Amino acid sequence: MSSVVDELVENLVERNAIKVNGALTVSLVDGGFTVKGRLFSTLRDQRKNKDLLNVEIPVDAQVRVGEVVIPLPQIR
């Protein structure tokens, strides 16, 4: 006897494949870095051999890094 969770996992994970491609640019900026570019993703039903979803994802993110302090041992 199969549960609803088992069927959901089979349909969403085991049966489908995700393909991602694109290009990202990573740049260092004062205090962190930026990531910009575009990703293209396709969700494909492998059993039916059919694309279910095509998505274009714009990426524009900035990551800030706080001050990093590296303690040094005392020299005697």
N, C-alpha and C positions, 0 to 999 in steps of 0.2 A: 504494500500500500504506500503510495507516494504522497508526500505532504505538499501543501501549497508552496512552502518555502523552497523545497527541492525543485519544484517545477519552475519557480521564479528564477532561481540560480541557474538552472539549465538553460532557460530561454534567454536570459540577459548576459550571462558570462560564458558558458560553455559553447553556445551556438553562434555568438557574435564576435566579430573582430574589429578593432579600432586601428585605423591607419592615420598617422599624424606626420605631416611634413610642412616645411616652411623655412623661414630664416629669421633669426634674432640677432640684434646687435647689442652688445654689452659695452657700456662706456663707463669709465671711472669719472666721477664728479666729486666736487668738494663735499666731504662728509658721507660718501657712499658710492652708489653706482646706479645707472639707469639701464633698463632693458626695453628695447623697442623692436617691432617687427610684425609679421603676420604668420599665423599658423592655419593650416587647412586640415580638417579632420573628416574622415569618412567612417560611419558605422555600417558594417556589412553583415548581413545574415548569411553565414557560411552554408547553412543547410539549403536555403532557397537560392543561394548564389545571387543575391540581390542587395544593392545599396539601399539602406533605410534612411540615412541622414547624411547630408553634406553640410559642413559648417566652416565658415571663414571667421577666424578669431583675431581681431586686432590686439596687439600687446603694447602697452605703454605704462611701464611701472618704474617707480623710483624707490630705491631702498636706501635708507639712512642708517649709518652705523654710528653708535655712540662712541664716546672716547674710550680708547683701549689703553689700560694701564698694565704694564708688565713689571711686576716687582722684581728687583734684583737683589741677590743675597748680599749681606754686609761683608765687606772685605776688611780683614783685620791684619 
